[in-house]
Amino acid sequence: MEKSQKKIARGVALPIRWIGLISRVLLGTSARALKGTARGVYDPARQVFDYWRSERSTVRQGFASNIVSSITSLVAGVTLAAMDHRIGSIEGLFILIPVSIGMRGAIFGGLSARLGSAIHAGLFSVTKDRNGVLFQNAYASALLTVATSVSMGVLAKAIAALLGIQTVSVWAFISIALIGGLLSSAIVLAFTVYLSVVSFKRSWDLDSVGAVLVTTVGDLVTLPCLFLASFVVESHLVVGLIGAASLVAAFAALAKGWGNRELIVRRVVRESFPVLTVAIVLDVLAGTVVHPRMEGTFLPFPALLILLPGFLENTGALGSILAARLGSKLHLGAIAPSARPEAPVLLDASIVMGLGISVYAITAVATLGLAELLGMAHPGPLVFIAVVMVAGMLATVVAALIGYYAAISTYRLGLDPDNHTIPLVTSGMDLLGVVCLVVSLALFGVA
């Protein structure tokens, strides 16, 4: 039995030896992994294998949540493909889609990360107490939903105007964004709170499953809610009234959170709103990258529309897993916020890369199979799979870099990484993930 185990260990260690070699180059042969999960060793490949084995529960949870995310995101993709006529009838509506989806992941992925850190630190408790960590974080997220929904409507219209893209009025954008945001956020908030309670009771690693599952639910509910909200544009009077009321509500929510007497609410709102504003800009830009290519690339190949929500979800979710884990370790003092990643960071990154390879392969095959089943065009099986895999690996590397440097930068500034890294990773990867996808489409002659 012992010889068999050693043989398996050598077989697994060899394919990932390159990860260990990178660790050796950056940190030297005596690089130390996280205490209790790996030890200083002279064989970097063995170090990686030992760490993966010690974190097998986390790997299983992360893999399972990403697979569930990839499969269920196909529903969002089919919804998006079915919205093609609505997208065509309302000028500029597609610009709101990435930012609407992105905000659900940014706000409630951040909520999940904060609650995960609270669980690790022993501060979490299941209670309805208004002074408790759970209630204050949920309340702050609700205030941010109102404030950011109006902000995304204004910024989407402004950026579209600067780029010369024709859209409906700013009041229509604000109304669609707020109504769609409130409908979807009510569901995502309830799910996030439920998931945190279950993770606490069952000793799950919320950092590994929270961001992924929250983003998945956000994708599933946001598109239908946005579709329903888009019908308000049928009446100019209603749009004007809702738009004006939305502005008042947004200022009231922001003021309530900014000056709140509860420390957690005040800190979450003050730290999150500026970075969420940056996230909105990045997400809107992601929409403007796809918008000009709708007629020539995405509409002729509806399979790409099915792929898009899941692809962007995976890029943000994988980066968020790394960011959430690093945020918890920074809080616990397990890693230092250094410019050069330490061994535990590289080991966590290796897990994310391993997850990325499997997740994008499954996403590509599942999307292709669904497109064939529904009779939706695609650029060819091999080309489609190659496009997804190349774009996915590029996006995963970029997401890991953003997640790490966002975490250490905010920590060095005395800010809470949980309030910044998730929004930056999810929104940054909405933009850069689209760029990676377009680059891959160009490389294979599709775009």
C-alpha positions as CSV (number, residue, x, y, z in Angstrom):
1,M,0.0,0.0,0.0
2,E,2.8,2.4,0.9
3,K,4.6,1.7,-2.4
4,S,1.4,2.3,-4.3
5,Q,0.9,5.7,-2.5
6,K,4.4,6.7,-3.3
7,K,3.9,5.8,-6.9
8,I,0.7,7.9,-7.1
9,A,2.5,10.8,-5.4
10,R,5.3,10.8,-8.0
11,G,2.7,10.5,-10.8
12,V,0.8,13.5,-9.6
13,A,3.9,15.6,-8.7
14,L,5.6,15.4,-12.1
15,P,2.9,17.3,-14.2
16,I,2.9,20.1,-11.7
17,R,6.7,20.3,-11.2
18,W,6.7,23.6,-13.2
19,I,4.7,25.3,-10.5
20,G,7.2,24.3,-7.9
21,L,10.1,25.5,-10.0
22,I,8.4,28.9,-10.3
23,S,8.2,28.9,-6.5
24,R,11.9,28.0,-6.2
25,V,12.9,30.8,-8.6
26,L,10.9,33.4,-6.8
27,L,11.4,32.4,-3.2
28,G,14.4,30.1,-3.1
29,T,14.5,26.4,-2.3
30,S,13.6,26.9,1.4
31,A,10.3,28.7,0.6
32,R,7.8,28.0,3.4
33,A,4.2,27.1,2.9
34,L,1.4,27.9,5.3
35,K,2.0,26.5,8.7
36,G,0.0,23.3,9.3
37,T,-0.7,22.7,5.6
38,A,2.8,22.4,4.1
39,R,6.4,22.5,5.2
40,G,9.7,23.8,4.0
41,V,11.0,21.2,1.5
42,Y,13.7,20.9,-1.1
43,D,11.4,19.4,-3.7
44,P,9.0,22.1,-4.9
45,A,6.8,19.6,-6.8
46,R,6.4,17.6,-3.6
47,Q,5.5,20.8,-1.8
48,V,2.7,21.5,-4.3
49,F,1.4,18.0,-4.1
50,D,1.5,18.0,-0.3
51,Y,-0.4,21.3,-0.2
52,W,-3.0,20.1,-2.7
53,R,-3.5,16.9,-0.5
54,S,-3.8,19.0,2.7
55,E,-6.3,21.3,1.0
56,R,-8.3,18.4,-0.7
57,S,-11.5,19.4,1.0
58,T,-11.1,23.0,-0.3
59,V,-10.3,21.7,-3.8
60,R,-13.3,19.4,-3.8
61,Q,-15.6,22.2,-2.6
62,G,-14.1,24.7,-5.1
63,F,-14.4,22.2,-8.0
64,A,-18.0,21.2,-7.1
65,S,-19.1,24.8,-6.8
66,N,-17.4,25.8,-10.1
67,I,-18.9,22.9,-11.9
68,V,-22.4,23.8,-10.6
69,S,-21.7,27.3,-11.6
70,S,-20.6,26.4,-15.2
71,I,-23.6,24.2,-15.8
72,T,-26.2,26.5,-14.3
73,S,-24.7,29.5,-16.1
74,L,-25.9,27.9,-19.4
75,V,-29.4,28.9,-18.3
76,A,-28.3,32.5,-18.2
77,G,-26.6,32.1,-21.5
78,V,-29.8,30.7,-23.1
79,T,-31.7,33.6,-21.5
80,L,-29.3,36.1,-23.1
81,A,-29.5,34.4,-26.5
82,A,-33.3,34.5,-26.2
83,M,-33.2,38.2,-25.4
84,D,-31.6,39.1,-28.8
85,H,-34.8,40.7,-30.1
86,R,-35.2,42.8,-26.9
87,I,-31.6,43.8,-27.1
88,G,-32.1,44.9,-30.7
89,S,-35.3,46.9,-29.9
90,I,-33.9,48.9,-27.1
91,E,-30.8,50.9,-28.1
92,G,-27.8,50.3,-25.9
93,L,-29.5,47.7,-23.6
94,F,-26.6,45.3,-23.9
95,I,-24.3,47.8,-22.3
96,L,-26.3,47.4,-19.1
97,I,-26.1,43.6,-19.1
98,P,-22.4,43.0,-18.0
99,V,-22.6,45.8,-15.4
100,S,-25.9,44.6,-14.0
101,I,-24.5,41.0,-13.7
102,G,-21.2,42.3,-12.4
103,M,-22.7,44.4,-9.6
104,R,-24.5,41.4,-8.2
105,G,-21.2,39.5,-8.0
106,A,-19.3,42.5,-6.8
107,I,-21.6,43.5,-4.0
108,F,-22.7,40.1,-2.8
109,G,-19.4,38.4,-3.5
110,G,-17.8,41.0,-1.3
111,L,-20.5,40.2,1.4
112,S,-19.7,36.5,1.1
113,A,-15.9,37.3,1.5
114,R,-16.5,39.5,4.6
115,L,-18.7,36.8,6.2
116,G,-16.1,34.2,5.4
117,S,-13.4,36.2,7.1
118,A,-15.7,36.7,10.1
119,I,-16.2,32.9,10.3
120,H,-12.5,32.3,10.2
121,A,-11.9,34.9,12.9
122,G,-14.6,33.5,15.1
123,L,-16.7,36.7,14.9
124,F,-19.7,35.2,13.0
125,S,-22.9,34.1,14.8
126,V,-26.3,33.2,13.5
127,T,-28.5,35.9,15.0
128,K,-31.0,38.6,14.1
129,D,-29.3,41.1,16.3
130,R,-29.1,44.4,14.5
131,N,-25.6,44.9,16.1
132,G,-24.4,41.6,14.8
133,V,-21.9,41.0,12.0
134,L,-24.5,39.3,9.8
135,F,-27.2,41.9,9.9
136,Q,-24.9,44.9,9.5
137,N,-23.1,43.4,6.5
138,A,-26.4,42.5,4.9
139,Y,-27.8,46.0,5.6
140,A,-24.8,47.7,4.1
141,S,-25.1,45.5,0.9
142,A,-28.7,46.6,0.5
143,L,-27.8,50.3,0.7
144,L,-25.0,49.7,-1.8
145,T,-27.4,48.0,-4.2
146,V,-29.6,51.1,-4.4
147,A,-26.7,53.6,-4.7
148,T,-24.8,51.6,-7.3
149,S,-27.9,50.8,-9.4
150,V,-28.5,54.5,-10.1
151,S,-24.8,55.1,-10.6
152,M,-24.6,52.5,-13.2
153,G,-27.5,54.0,-15.2
154,V,-25.8,57.4,-15.2
155,L,-22.3,56.1,-16.0
156,A,-23.6,53.8,-18.7
157,K,-25.3,56.6,-20.5
158,A,-22.3,58.9,-20.1
159,I,-19.7,56.4,-21.3
160,A,-21.9,55.4,-24.3
161,A,-22.3,59.1,-25.2
162,L,-18.6,59.6,-25.1
163,L,-18.0,56.6,-27.3
164,G,-20.7,57.7,-29.8
165,I,-23.0,54.7,-29.0
166,Q,-26.7,55.5,-29.5
167,T,-28.8,54.5,-26.4
168,V,-32.2,55.2,-24.8
169,S,-32.4,58.2,-22.3
170,V,-30.5,58.3,-19.1
171,W,-33.9,58.1,-17.2
172,A,-34.6,54.8,-19.0
173,F,-31.2,53.5,-18.1
174,I,-31.6,54.5,-14.4
175,S,-35.1,53.0,-14.2
176,I,-34.0,49.7,-15.8
177,A,-30.9,49.4,-13.7
178,L,-32.7,50.1,-10.4
179,I,-35.8,47.9,-10.9
180,G,-33.7,45.1,-12.3
181,G,-31.2,45.5,-9.4
182,L,-33.7,45.5,-6.7
183,L,-35.5,42.4,-8.0
184,S,-32.4,40.4,-8.5
185,S,-30.6,41.7,-5.3
186,A,-33.4,40.6,-3.1
187,I,-32.9,37.0,-4.2
188,V,-29.1,37.1,-4.2
189,L,-29.0,38.7,-0.7
190,A,-31.3,36.0,0.7
191,F,-29.1,33.3,-0.9
192,T,-25.9,34.8,0.4
193,V,-27.1,35.0,3.9
194,Y,-28.5,31.4,3.7
195,L,-25.2,30.1,2.3
196,S,-23.1,31.8,5.0
197,V,-25.3,30.3,7.8
198,V,-25.1,26.8,6.2
199,S,-21.3,27.2,5.7
200,F,-20.9,28.2,9.4
201,K,-23.0,25.3,10.7
202,R,-21.4,22.6,8.4
203,S,-17.8,24.0,8.6
204,W,-17.6,24.6,4.8
205,D,-14.9,26.9,3.5
206,L,-17.0,29.9,2.5
207,D,-14.0,31.5,0.7
208,S,-14.0,28.6,-1.7
209,V,-17.7,28.3,-2.5
210,G,-19.2,31.7,-1.6
211,A,-18.0,33.9,-4.5
212,V,-18.7,31.2,-7.1
213,L,-22.2,30.2,-6.0
214,V,-23.2,33.8,-5.3
215,T,-22.0,34.9,-8.8
216,T,-23.9,31.9,-10.3
217,V,-27.2,32.9,-8.6
218,G,-26.6,36.5,-9.6
219,D,-26.2,35.4,-13.3
220,L,-29.4,33.3,-13.2
221,V,-31.7,35.9,-11.7
222,T,-30.2,39.2,-13.1
223,L,-31.0,38.6,-16.8
224,P,-34.7,37.7,-16.3
225,C,-35.1,40.7,-13.9
226,L,-33.4,43.0,-16.3
227,F,-35.6,41.7,-19.1
228,L,-38.7,42.5,-17.0
229,A,-37.4,45.9,-16.0
230,S,-36.8,46.8,-19.6
231,F,-40.5,47.1,-20.2
232,V,-40.7,50.3,-18.2
233,V,-39.3,52.1,-21.3
234,E,-42.6,51.7,-23.0
235,S,-44.0,54.7,-21.1
236,H,-41.9,57.9,-21.1
237,L,-43.9,59.3,-18.2
238,V,-43.3,56.3,-16.0
239,V,-39.6,56.3,-16.9
240,G,-39.3,59.9,-15.9
241,L,-41.1,59.5,-12.6
242,I,-39.1,56.3,-11.7
243,G,-35.9,57.9,-12.7
244,A,-36.4,61.0,-10.6
245,A,-37.5,58.9,-7.6
246,S,-34.5,56.6,-8.1
247,L,-32.0,59.6,-7.8
248,V,-33.6,60.6,-4.5
249,A,-33.4,57.0,-3.2
250,A,-29.8,56.7,-4.3
251,F,-28.7,59.8,-2.5
252,A,-30.7,58.8,0.6
253,A,-29.1,55.3,0.7
254,L,-25.6,56.6,0.3
255,A,-26.1,59.2,3.0
256,K,-27.6,56.7,5.3
257,G,-24.7,54.3,4.9
258,W,-21.9,56.9,4.8
259,G,-22.9,58.5,8.2
260,N,-24.3,55.3,9.9
261,R,-23.5,55.0,13.6
262,E,-22.7,51.3,13.2
263,L,-19.0,50.9,12.5
264,I,-19.4,47.9,10.1
265,V,-22.1,49.5,8.0
266,R,-20.2,52.8,7.8
267,R,-16.9,51.2,6.9
268,V,-18.4,48.8,4.3
269,V,-20.3,51.7,2.5
270,R,-17.4,54.1,2.7
271,E,-14.8,51.6,1.5
272,S,-17.0,49.8,-1.0
273,F,-18.8,52.6,-2.9
274,P,-15.7,54.2,-4.4
275,V,-14.3,50.9,-5.6
276,L,-17.8,49.8,-6.9
277,T,-17.9,53.0,-8.9
278,V,-14.6,52.0,-10.5
279,A,-16.1,48.5,-11.1
280,I,-19.2,50.0,-12.8
281,V,-16.9,51.9,-15.2
282,L,-15.0,48.7,-16.0
283,D,-18.2,46.7,-16.5
284,V,-19.7,49.3,-18.8
285,L,-16.6,49.3,-20.8
286,A,-16.9,45.5,-21.1
287,G,-20.4,46.0,-22.6
288,T,-19.0,48.6,-25.1
289,V,-16.4,46.1,-26.2
290,V,-19.0,43.5,-27.1
291,H,-21.7,45.9,-28.4
292,P,-19.9,46.8,-31.7
293,R,-19.3,43.1,-32.4
294,M,-22.9,41.9,-31.8
295,E,-23.9,42.1,-35.5
296,G,-20.7,40.6,-37.0
297,T,-19.7,37.9,-34.4
298,F,-22.1,37.2,-31.6
299,L,-25.5,37.3,-33.3
300,P,-24.3,35.1,-36.3
301,F,-23.0,32.6,-33.7
302,P,-25.6,32.4,-30.9
303,A,-23.5,29.8,-29.1
304,L,-21.1,32.6,-28.2
305,L,-24.0,34.4,-26.5
306,I,-24.8,31.2,-24.5
307,L,-21.1,31.1,-23.5
308,L,-20.7,34.7,-22.5
309,P,-22.4,34.8,-19.1
310,G,-20.7,31.6,-17.9
311,F,-17.3,32.6,-19.3
312,L,-17.3,36.0,-17.5
313,E,-18.7,34.3,-14.4
314,N,-15.9,31.8,-14.3
315,T,-13.1,34.4,-14.8
316,G,-14.4,36.4,-12.0
317,A,-15.2,33.5,-9.7
318,L,-11.8,31.8,-10.0
319,G,-10.1,35.1,-9.3
320,S,-12.5,35.7,-6.4
321,I,-11.6,32.4,-4.8
322,L,-8.0,33.4,-4.7
323,A,-8.8,36.9,-3.6
324,A,-11.1,35.7,-0.8
325,R,-8.5,33.1,0.5
326,L,-5.8,35.7,0.4
327,G,-8.0,38.2,2.2
328,S,-8.6,35.8,5.1
329,K,-4.9,34.9,5.3
330,L,-3.9,38.6,5.4
331,H,-6.4,39.1,8.3
332,L,-4.9,36.1,10.1
333,G,-1.3,37.1,9.5
334,A,-0.6,33.9,7.5
335,I,1.0,35.8,4.6
336,A,2.7,39.2,4.3
337,P,1.5,41.9,1.8
338,S,4.8,41.7,-0.2
339,A,5.2,42.7,-3.8
340,R,6.7,39.3,-4.5
341,P,4.2,36.5,-3.8
342,E,5.1,34.1,-1.0
343,A,4.9,30.3,-1.3
344,P,1.4,30.0,0.2
345,V,0.2,32.5,-2.5
346,L,1.7,30.5,-5.3
347,L,0.3,27.3,-3.9
348,D,-3.2,28.8,-3.7
349,A,-2.7,30.1,-7.3
350,S,-1.9,26.6,-8.4
351,I,-5.2,25.4,-7.1
352,V,-7.0,28.1,-9.0
353,M,-5.2,27.3,-12.2
354,G,-6.0,23.6,-11.8
355,L,-9.7,24.5,-11.3
356,G,-9.6,26.8,-14.3
357,I,-8.4,24.1,-16.7
358,S,-11.2,21.7,-15.7
359,V,-13.9,24.3,-15.4
360,Y,-13.3,25.8,-18.9
361,A,-13.0,22.4,-20.5
362,I,-16.4,21.5,-19.1
363,T,-17.9,24.9,-20.0
364,A,-16.7,24.6,-23.6
365,V,-18.1,21.1,-24.0
366,A,-21.4,21.8,-22.2
367,T,-22.0,25.0,-24.2
368,L,-21.2,23.3,-27.5
369,G,-23.5,20.4,-26.6
370,L,-26.4,22.7,-25.7
371,A,-25.9,24.8,-28.8
372,E,-26.1,21.6,-31.0
373,L,-29.2,20.5,-29.1
374,L,-30.9,23.9,-29.6
375,G,-29.8,24.2,-33.2
376,M,-27.7,27.4,-32.6
377,A,-24.8,28.2,-34.8
378,H,-21.2,28.0,-33.7
379,P,-17.8,28.4,-35.5
380,G,-17.1,24.7,-35.4
381,P,-16.5,22.2,-32.5
382,L,-12.7,22.2,-32.4
383,V,-12.5,26.0,-33.0
384,F,-15.1,26.7,-30.4
385,I,-13.4,24.5,-27.7
386,A,-10.0,26.0,-28.6
387,V,-11.3,29.6,-28.4
388,V,-12.8,28.9,-24.9
389,M,-9.7,27.2,-23.5
390,V,-7.2,29.8,-24.8
391,A,-9.3,32.7,-23.6
392,G,-10.0,30.9,-20.3
393,M,-6.4,30.3,-19.4
394,L,-5.4,33.9,-20.4
395,A,-8.2,35.2,-18.2
396,T,-7.4,33.0,-15.2
397,V,-3.8,34.2,-15.1
398,V,-4.9,37.8,-15.3
399,A,-7.6,37.2,-12.6
400,A,-5.0,35.7,-10.3
401,L,-2.7,38.7,-10.7
402,I,-5.5,41.2,-10.2
403,G,-6.7,39.3,-7.1
404,Y,-3.3,39.2,-5.5
405,Y,-2.1,42.7,-6.0
406,A,-5.6,44.2,-5.2
407,A,-5.5,42.3,-1.9
408,I,-2.0,43.4,-0.8
409,S,-2.5,47.0,-2.0
410,T,-5.7,47.5,-0.1
411,Y,-4.2,45.8,3.0
412,R,-1.1,48.0,2.9
413,L,-3.4,51.1,2.8
414,G,-5.1,49.9,6.0
415,L,-8.3,49.0,4.1
416,D,-10.3,45.7,4.3
417,P,-9.3,43.5,1.3
418,D,-12.8,41.9,1.5
419,N,-14.4,45.2,0.6
420,H,-12.1,45.8,-2.5
421,T,-10.7,42.7,-4.0
422,I,-13.9,40.9,-5.0
423,P,-15.4,44.0,-6.8
424,L,-12.1,44.7,-8.5
425,V,-11.6,41.1,-9.6
426,T,-15.2,40.6,-10.8
427,S,-15.5,43.9,-12.6
428,G,-11.9,43.9,-13.9
429,M,-12.4,40.4,-15.3
430,D,-15.7,41.4,-16.9
431,L,-13.7,43.8,-19.0
432,L,-10.4,41.8,-19.3
433,G,-12.3,38.6,-19.7
434,V,-14.2,40.0,-22.7
435,V,-10.9,41.2,-24.1
436,C,-9.3,37.8,-23.6
437,L,-12.3,36.2,-25.4
438,V,-12.2,38.7,-28.3
439,V,-8.4,38.2,-28.6
440,S,-9.0,34.4,-28.7
441,L,-11.7,34.8,-31.3
442,A,-9.4,36.9,-33.4
443,L,-6.5,34.4,-33.1
444,F,-8.8,31.6,-34.5
445,G,-10.3,33.9,-37.2
446,V,-13.8,34.1,-35.8
447,A,-13.8,37.8,-35.0
